[in-house]
Amino acid sequence: MSTRKISISQLRKGMYIHELDISWMKSPFLRHRRKISAENDIALLKKAGVKQLYIDLSRGDDIQEGVQESVQESVQESTPSAQTAAPSDTSPLKEACERSDSTSCVKEQTHFTVKKTVEKAALNEELKVAKVLQGKISKLVNELGSLIKEGRPISAQSITPVINEALESISRNDQALLTMLHLQRQDLKLGDHAFGVFAVILPLALKLDCSEEEVNELGMAALLHDMGWSRLPMHLFAKKKAYTGAEMQLIRQHPLIVESVLNKCSDFPERVKILVRQHHERSDGRGFPQRLKKESIHKLTEILQVADVYDEYIHGLGDHPGMLPANALKKIYQAARNGLYSETVVGKMIHVMGIFPLTSAVELSNGEKALVVEIDKQKPLLPKVKIIYEADGQACKIEKIIDLVDQHDAENIRVVKVIDPLNEQADPLGLLRVVAV
């Protein structure tokens, strides 16, 4: 790869950005590395405060001949001296997590709402991409599990591509991966759980204004955190009843198994190892493997913890049966209020998921029963729904998708309750059960 350092005044359409001189969260684009396709892209970068950048000559245009000699001079003029350079950014997540418990955990952040240059995709189209990505992750997790089972080193480079693909999917439609997460699973596999945690953690990290480095590390940790199970009896992974003392001794080894393998690898950030080791620690000191208390648990671990427990709750992993997404959010929120999880992180997760998470079965005020197919983040109580049962209890014979924002304005139709699709009286034909295939 050949790169060139230029000033913002030299940037032109057709050039490929490799690196900017501002933090990821201040960038007007979801990813730093991208091709400039419009003059407006350049204007957005200038407005964001970019002074200099690197372009990748192997993936885009170089500067015009005849002006290359002046580039270095202009870059030097635009580069602040050591005495006047701005201090490096600190993670907004660190500041948010260090606020007192009384701080509102739903205070609006703006950095993700300005990603206007990404072409948006319809949910049904992005779901096709998400399904392919889920298959890639399942294959990757199986490969990683085999290596960890044998105690062989793994490479961070094998994980980075799926993180990049997932972030690109989120930039096009932030509900596709979450829809795949909420599908009911016929089999409870380690790869499915890794995908579920991964699908939660990336949009949650973005919502919390994590740095690009933190997002990547959280993505790695999401895929790796339970890989230690590959050396344990897998029938314990989704036992759905209380573990014996001997079983718990075995289970508590799985974070350390992964960490021991990562210690043999040269390209994994130290923070990924910490996240993997600490994801079952609890602020009250009752977690494992080290029984750490809140002050000793890394702040990023708080994000992995809630993503992990959410997928466990809705899919019935560990020693408990599955529950409705809305009930899982309620249980996690109550635990956060009791100090078990970060209220800031949980509040943001609820905002990401919506009051009625995707695929939730709901009853409407007009007596119809429906599935939530899309969420309006500005009006979370009024999602877009697909009608499954008519008001008279008969199955809907034609596809009928309605936006409750419009229906509420016209006819005051709203969600009155969440339905358990496993309840045969509420769902006599089993049409509200959305199962992964």
Secondary structure in CASP SS format (residue, H / E / C, confidence):
PFRMAT SS
TARGET T0000
AUTHOR 0000-0000-0000
METHOD secondary structure of the structure
MODEL  1
M C 1.00
S C 1.00
T E 1.00
R E 1.00
K E 1.00
I E 1.00
S E 1.00
I H 1.00
S H 1.00
Q H 1.00
L C 1.00
R C 1.00
K C 1.00
G C 1.00
M C 1.00
Y E 1.00
I E 1.00
H E 1.00
E E 1.00
L E 1.00
D C 1.00
I C 1.00
S C 1.00
W H 1.00
M H 1.00
K H 1.00
S C 1.00
P C 1.00
F C 1.00
L C 1.00
R C 1.00
H C 1.00
R C 1.00
R E 1.00
K E 1.00
I C 1.00
S C 1.00
A C 1.00
E H 1.00
N H 1.00
D H 1.00
I H 1.00
A H 1.00
L H 1.00
L H 1.00
K H 1.00
K H 1.00
A C 1.00
G C 1.00
V C 1.00
K C 1.00
Q E 1.00
L E 1.00
Y E 1.00
I E 1.00
D E 1.00
L C 1.00
S C 1.00
R C 1.00
G C 1.00
D C 1.00
D C 1.00
I C 1.00
Q C 1.00
E C 1.00
G C 1.00
V C 1.00
Q H 1.00
E H 1.00
S H 1.00
V H 1.00
Q H 1.00
E H 1.00
S H 1.00
V H 1.00
Q H 1.00
E H 1.00
S H 1.00
T C 1.00
P C 1.00
S C 1.00
A C 1.00
Q C 1.00
T C 1.00
A C 1.00
A C 1.00
P C 1.00
S C 1.00
D C 1.00
T C 1.00
S C 1.00
P H 1.00
L H 1.00
K H 1.00
E H 1.00
A H 1.00
C H 1.00
E C 1.00
R C 1.00
S C 1.00
D C 1.00
S C 1.00
T C 1.00
S C 1.00
C C 1.00
V C 1.00
K C 1.00
E C 1.00
Q C 1.00
T C 1.00
H H 1.00
F H 1.00
T H 1.00
V H 1.00
K C 1.00
K C 1.00
T C 1.00
V C 1.00
E C 1.00
K C 1.00
A C 1.00
A C 1.00
L H 1.00
N H 1.00
E H 1.00
E H 1.00
L H 1.00
K H 1.00
V H 1.00
A H 1.00
K H 1.00
V H 1.00
L H 1.00
Q H 1.00
G H 1.00
K H 1.00
I H 1.00
S H 1.00
K H 1.00
L H 1.00
V H 1.00
N H 1.00
E H 1.00
L H 1.00
G H 1.00
S H 1.00
L H 1.00
I H 1.00
K H 1.00
E C 1.00
G C 1.00
R C 1.00
P C 1.00
I C 1.00
S C 1.00
A H 1.00
Q H 1.00
S H 1.00
I C 1.00
T H 1.00
P H 1.00
V H 1.00
I H 1.00
N H 1.00
E H 1.00
A H 1.00
L H 1.00
E H 1.00
S H 1.00
I H 1.00
S H 1.00
R H 1.00
N C 1.00
D C 1.00
Q C 1.00
A H 1.00
L H 1.00
L H 1.00
T H 1.00
M H 1.00
L H 1.00
H H 1.00
L C 1.00
Q E 1.00
R C 1.00
Q C 1.00
D C 1.00
L C 1.00
K C 1.00
L H 1.00
G H 1.00
D H 1.00
H H 1.00
A H 1.00
F H 1.00
G H 1.00
V H 1.00
F H 1.00
A H 1.00
V H 1.00
I H 1.00
L H 1.00
P H 1.00
L H 1.00
A H 1.00
L H 1.00
K H 1.00
L C 1.00
D C 1.00
C C 1.00
S C 1.00
E H 1.00
E H 1.00
E H 1.00
V H 1.00
N H 1.00
E H 1.00
L H 1.00
G H 1.00
M H 1.00
A H 1.00
A H 1.00
L H 1.00
L H 1.00
H C 1.00
D C 1.00
M H 1.00
G H 1.00
W H 1.00
S H 1.00
R H 1.00
L C 1.00
P C 1.00
M H 1.00
H H 1.00
L H 1.00
F C 1.00
A C 1.00
K C 1.00
K C 1.00
K C 1.00
A C 1.00
Y C 1.00
T C 1.00
G H 1.00
A H 1.00
E H 1.00
M H 1.00
Q H 1.00
L H 1.00
I H 1.00
R C 1.00
Q C 1.00
H H 1.00
P H 1.00
L H 1.00
I H 1.00
V H 1.00
E H 1.00
S H 1.00
V H 1.00
L H 1.00
N C 1.00
K C 1.00
C C 1.00
S C 1.00
D C 1.00
F C 1.00
P C 1.00
E H 1.00
R H 1.00
V H 1.00
K H 1.00
I H 1.00
L H 1.00
V H 1.00
R H 1.00
Q H 1.00
H C 1.00
H C 1.00
E C 1.00
R C 1.00
S C 1.00
D E 1.00
G C 1.00
R C 1.00
G C 1.00
F C 1.00
P C 1.00
Q C 1.00
R C 1.00
L C 1.00
K E 1.00
K H 1.00
E H 1.00
S H 1.00
I C 1.00
H C 1.00
K C 1.00
L C 1.00
T H 1.00
E H 1.00
I H 1.00
L H 1.00
Q H 1.00
V H 1.00
A H 1.00
D H 1.00
V H 1.00
Y H 1.00
D H 1.00
E H 1.00
Y H 1.00
I H 1.00
H H 1.00
G C 1.00
L C 1.00
G C 1.00
D C 1.00
H C 1.00
P C 1.00
G C 1.00
M C 1.00
L C 1.00
P H 1.00
A H 1.00
N H 1.00
A H 1.00
L H 1.00
K H 1.00
K H 1.00
I H 1.00
Y H 1.00
Q H 1.00
A H 1.00
A H 1.00
R H 1.00
N C 1.00
G C 1.00
L C 1.00
Y C 1.00
S C 1.00
E H 1.00
T H 1.00
V H 1.00
V H 1.00
G H 1.00
K H 1.00
M H 1.00
I H 1.00
H H 1.00
V H 1.00
M H 1.00
G C 1.00
I C 1.00
F C 1.00
P C 1.00
L C 1.00
T C 1.00
S C 1.00
A E 1.00
V E 1.00
E E 1.00
L E 1.00
S C 1.00
N C 1.00
G C 1.00
E C 1.00
K E 1.00
A E 1.00
L E 1.00
V E 1.00
V E 1.00
E E 1.00
I C 1.00
D C 1.00
K C 1.00
Q C 1.00
K C 1.00
P C 1.00
L C 1.00
L C 1.00
P C 1.00
K E 1.00
V E 1.00
K E 1.00
I E 1.00
I E 1.00
Y E 1.00
E C 1.00
A C 1.00
D C 1.00
G C 1.00
Q C 1.00
A E 1.00
C C 1.00
K C 1.00
I C 1.00
E C 1.00
K C 1.00
I E 1.00
I E 1.00
D E 1.00
L H 1.00
V H 1.00
D H 1.00
Q H 1.00
H H 1.00
D H 1.00
A H 1.00
E H 1.00
N C 1.00
I C 1.00
R C 1.00
V E 1.00
V E 1.00
K E 1.00
V E 1.00
I E 1.00
D C 1.00
P C 1.00
L C 1.00
N C 1.00
E C 1.00
Q C 1.00
A C 1.00
D C 1.00
P C 1.00
L C 1.00
G C 1.00
L C 1.00
L C 1.00
R C 1.00
V C 1.00
V E 1.00
A C 1.00
V C 1.00
END
